[in-house]
C-alpha cells in the first residue's frame, strides 16, 4: 500500500498495543527470553524434519569496511585495524619461519549489516521488556544489565517461513513507503500454501536490499531513508501468530510510518521489542533464499542463527542460514 492507501489506524490504538498485546509476565517475572520461549524442544525437533536436501543458504549480508553503509542507515562505523607480522613485531625479524596476522574489528551494531536486535534495544516510557526500568538497568558504560543478546545463548533454531510480498504484485520489489498489511501477509500465505505458526521465524521479503543496491536510497521529507515494511496494524496479527522472531530485508517498519507522532516512528520495533518481547532480525539477505524458494515452490525450511554471547549489548552481527 502507498502512503495514501494505508489503513486508517488511530495512533492511540497503536499506543494501546503496549498493553493489549503485552507479553509481560507471560513466562514469569524474571523472563528474559520473550518470544524465544516459544522455541521449545519439540519445536526444534519438528524444525529438524524440514531438512530434506541439505541445501544451505546464507541469509547474511557482507560486512565490508570499504562499503560500510550500503543501505544508507546513517550508522557506518565499521573499522578494521590489521597487524601484519605478529611474531616478527614482538620477537623481531628472522625469529621464526612462521608469522601471523591479527586484527581489531569494530562493527556498528545497528547498521547495514545483518543483525539481531536484543530486547533492550528499544525503550518506551522509560521501560524495557517485562517491566525493567531502563534508567536502572541500561547505562552508556555498562550496557544493559537486564536484557541483552547474551540471553539468546541457545540461538534461534526453529522452522523458518518466508512470505514473498513482491510476488503478490508480480514486481521485483515493493516501492519505498509501501506499507504491508496483515491482509497481504495472509494473501501471501494462501498463495504459497504455507501457514505461519507459534515458534516460527517469520521472514518478510520486501525487496528493499535489491532495490537500494540497484537504485540507491530515497529519503523522505523528514530525512530517514524511505523503505517498504510492515504497517503498525500488523502488530495484533504478529501477536496472534505467536512467532518467535521477525526478520526482513529491511528494518521491519515501513518508513515513513504514517504517524506524525515521533514516538511512533518505528512502532513494529517499539511495540515488538518492548511489549511483545519479539526478537527482530534486521537487513536479512533474502535474494538467494527467494530464488531457492520460488524454484522449489517451498516456503518453509530449517532456520538456524547463533548470535554472539555479547554481555550487556543490544545487538549481534550474525549469519543466519536456511537449510532445505
C-alpha positions in Angstrom: 0.0 0.0 0.0 1.2 3.5 -0.8 1.2 6.2 1.9 -2.1 7.5 0.7 -3.7 4.0 0.8 -2.6 3.0 4.3 -5.0 1.7 6.9 -6.6 4.5 8.9 -5.1 3.4 12.3 -5.6 5.7 15.2 -2.3 6.5 16.9 -3.9 5.9 20.3 -4.8 2.4 19.2 -1.2 1.6 18.4 -0.1 3.1 21.7 -2.7 0.9 23.4 -0.9 -2.2 21.9 1.7 -1.8 24.6 -0.9 -3.0 27.0 -3.3 -5.1 24.9 -0.6 -7.1 23.2 1.9 -7.3 26.1 3.7 -10.5 26.9 5.0 -9.1 30.2 4.7 -11.8 32.9 3.6 -14.4 30.4 6.7 -16.5 31.1 7.3 -15.3 34.6 8.5 -12.1 36.3 12.2 -12.9 35.6 11.8 -13.8 32.0 14.5 -12.5 29.6 13.8 -14.6 26.5 10.4 -13.1 25.5 9.1 -14.9 22.3 12.2 -17.2 22.2 10.3 -19.1 24.9 8.1 -20.3 22.0 11.0 -22.3 20.5 10.5 -25.4 22.6 12.5 -28.7 22.3 9.5 -30.1 20.4 9.6 -27.2 18.0 13.3 -27.7 17.3 12.7 -31.4 16.6 9.9 -30.6 14.2 12.1 -28.0 12.5 14.8 -30.6 12.0 12.4 -32.6 9.8 12.5 -29.7 7.4 16.0 -30.7 6.3 15.4 -32.9 3.2 18.1 -32.0 0.8 20.9 -30.5 2.8 21.0 -27.3 0.7 22.2 -24.4 2.8 21.5 -20.7 2.0 23.3 -17.9 3.9 21.0 -15.1 5.0 23.7 -12.6 5.9 25.0 -9.5 4.2 28.7 -9.0 3.9 30.4 -6.7 6.5 32.8 -4.8 4.3 34.8 -1.8 5.7 35.1 -0.5 2.2 31.3 -0.4 1.9 30.4 0.4 5.4 26.8 1.5 4.9 25.4 0.3 1.6 21.8 0.6 2.8 22.2 4.2 3.9 21.2 3.6 7.5 23.3 6.5 8.7 25.3 4.2 11.0 28.5 3.4 9.2 31.3 2.8 11.7 33.0 -0.4 10.5 36.7 -0.3 11.3 39.5 -2.8 10.7 43.0 -2.4 12.0 45.3 -5.1 10.8 48.5 -6.2 12.4 50.7 -7.9 9.8 53.7 -9.9 11.3 52.5 -10.6 14.8 55.6 -12.7 15.7 58.1 -10.5 14.0 56.6 -7.4 15.6 57.0 -8.8 19.1 60.1 -11.0 18.8 62.0 -9.5 15.9 62.6 -10.2 12.2 64.0 -13.7 11.5 63.0 -15.1 14.9 60.7 -17.7 13.4 59.9 -19.1 10.0 56.2 -18.6 10.7 54.3 -15.4 11.3 50.7 -14.5 11.9 48.2 -11.8 11.0 45.7 -10.4 13.6 43.3 -7.5 13.5 40.9 -5.4 15.6 37.4 -5.2 14.1 34.8 -2.7 15.2 31.2 -3.0 13.9 28.3 -0.6 14.0 25.8 -2.8 15.9 22.6 -1.5 14.2 23.9 -0.5 10.8 23.5 -2.1 7.3 24.8 -5.4 8.5 22.5 -8.3 9.2 21.9 -8.3 12.9 19.7 -9.4 15.8 18.0 -6.8 17.9 18.1 -7.7 21.6 15.1 -6.8 23.9 16.9 -3.9 25.5 17.3 -2.1 22.1 14.1 0.0 22.5 12.7 1.8 25.5 9.1 3.1 25.9 8.2 5.5 28.7 11.4 4.6 30.5 10.7 0.8 30.4 12.1 -2.2 28.5 10.6 -5.6 28.1 9.0 -7.3 31.1 8.9 -4.3 33.3 12.6 -3.4 33.7 13.3 0.2 34.3 15.8 1.4 31.7 17.3 4.0 34.0 18.3 1.4 36.5 19.4 -1.3 34.1 20.9 0.4 31.0 24.0 2.6 31.1 26.3 4.1 28.4 29.2 2.4 30.1 27.9 -0.9 31.3 25.3 -1.6 28.7 22.1 -3.4 29.5 22.4 -5.3 32.8 18.9 -6.8 32.5 18.4 -7.8 28.9 21.0 -8.3 26.1 21.7 -10.6 23.2 23.6 -12.8 25.7 20.2 -14.1 26.7 19.8 -15.8 23.3 22.7 -18.1 24.0 20.9 -21.2 22.7 20.4 -19.5 19.4 17.3 -19.1 17.2 16.8 -22.6 15.9 13.3 -23.3 14.5 11.2 -23.6 11.4 11.6 -20.6 9.1 8.9 -19.3 6.9 9.4 -16.8 4.1 6.4 -14.6 2.9 7.1 -13.2 -0.6 5.2 -9.9 -0.7 6.5 -8.5 -4.1 5.3 -11.7 -5.8 1.7 -10.8 -4.9 2.1 -7.9 -7.3 4.4 -9.6 -9.8 7.1 -7.0 -9.1 10.8 -7.4 -8.2 10.5 -5.2 -5.1 8.0 -3.1 -3.2 8.4 0.7 -3.7 9.8 2.7 -0.8 7.0 3.6 1.6 4.8 0.6 0.8 3.0 -0.4 4.0 2.5 -4.1 4.2 -0.8 -5.1 5.9 -1.9 -8.2 7.7 -4.2 -8.9 4.8 -1.2 -9.0 2.5 0.6 -11.4 4.8 -2.4 -13.7 4.7 -2.7 -13.3 1.0 1.0 -14.5 0.7 0.2 -17.5 2.9 -2.7 -18.5 0.7 -0.6 -18.0 -2.5 2.3 -20.0 -1.1 0.2 -22.7 0.7 2.0 -22.1 3.9 0.8 -21.0 7.4 2.9 -19.1 10.0 2.6 -20.6 13.4 3.8 -20.5 17.0 7.5 -20.5 17.4 8.3 -19.9 13.8 10.9 -17.5 12.5 9.0 -15.3 10.0 11.0 -13.6 7.2 9.2 -11.0 5.1 10.6 -10.3 1.7 10.1 -6.7 0.6 12.9 -6.4 -2.0 14.4 -3.4 -0.1 18.0 -4.6 -0.3 17.8 -5.4 -4.0 16.1 -2.1 -4.8 18.5 0.0 -2.7 21.6 -1.6 -4.2 20.3 -1.1 -7.7 18.9 2.4 -7.5 20.1 4.0 -4.2 18.1 5.4 -1.4 15.1 7.6 -1.4 14.8 10.0 1.5 11.6 11.2 3.0 10.8 14.8 3.9 11.9 14.1 7.5 15.3 12.8 6.5 15.4 9.0 7.1 15.5 6.6 4.2 12.2 5.5 2.9 11.6 1.8 2.7 8.8 -0.8 2.4 7.9 -2.6 5.6 5.2 -3.7 8.0 2.4 -1.2 9.0 1.7 -0.9 12.7 -1.7 -2.6 12.1 0.2 -5.9 11.6 1.1 -6.0 15.3 -2.1 -7.9 16.5 -1.5 -10.4 13.7 2.1 -11.0 14.8 1.0 -11.4 18.4 -1.8 -13.8 17.4 0.5 -16.0 15.3 3.0 -16.2 18.3 6.1 -16.1 16.1 9.5 -16.4 17.9 11.3 -13.8 15.7 10.6 -11.5 12.8 13.1 -10.7 10.1 13.1 -8.9 6.8 15.4 -7.4 4.2 14.7 -4.0 5.7 14.2 -2.9 9.3 10.7 -4.3 9.7 8.9 -1.0 9.9 7.6 0.8 6.9 9.3 4.2 6.6 7.7 6.7 6.9 5.5 5.0 9.5 2.4 7.1 8.6 2.2 8.7 12.0 3.0 12.3 12.8 3.9 11.5 16.4 7.7 11.0 16.7 7.0 8.3 19.3 5.5 6.1 16.6 8.5 6.5 14.2 9.0 2.7 14.3 6.0 1.0 16.0 6.9 -2.5 15.0 10.3 -2.1 16.7 8.9 -0.3 19.7 5.8 -2.4 20.4 7.5 -5.6 19.2 10.6 -5.3 21.4 9.2 -3.7 24.5 5.7 -5.2 24.8 5.8 -8.5 22.9 9.4 -9.3 23.7 9.7 -10.1 20.0 13.3 -10.5 18.7 13.9 -8.8 15.4 16.4 -9.6 12.7 17.2 -6.5 10.5 18.6 -6.4 7.0 18.4 -10.1 6.2 19.9 -11.0 2.9 16.9 -12.7 1.2 17.8 -12.6 -2.6 19.2 -16.1 -2.8 16.6 -17.5 -0.4 13.7 -16.1 -2.6 15.2 -17.7 -5.7 15.6 -21.1 -4.0 12.0 -20.9 -2.5 10.5 -20.0 -5.8 12.4 -22.7 -7.7 11.1 -25.3 -5.2 7.7 -23.7 -4.6 8.6 -24.4 -1.0 8.4 -21.6 1.6 9.4 -23.3 4.9 12.8 -24.6 5.9 15.1 -25.2 8.9 16.4 -21.9 10.3 19.4 -21.5 12.5 21.1 -18.4 13.8 23.7 -18.3 16.6 24.3 -14.8 17.8 27.4 -13.9 19.7 27.3 -14.1 23.5 27.8 -10.4 24.0 27.1 -9.3 27.6 25.3 -6.1 28.0 24.9 -5.5 24.3 21.7 -4.8 22.4 22.7 -6.3 19.0 24.8 -9.0 17.5 26.0 -9.3 13.9 25.1 -12.7 12.7 25.0 -15.2 9.8 21.6 -17.0 9.9 21.2 -19.9 7.5 18.2 -21.6 5.9 18.5 -25.3 5.2 16.2 -27.2 2.8 
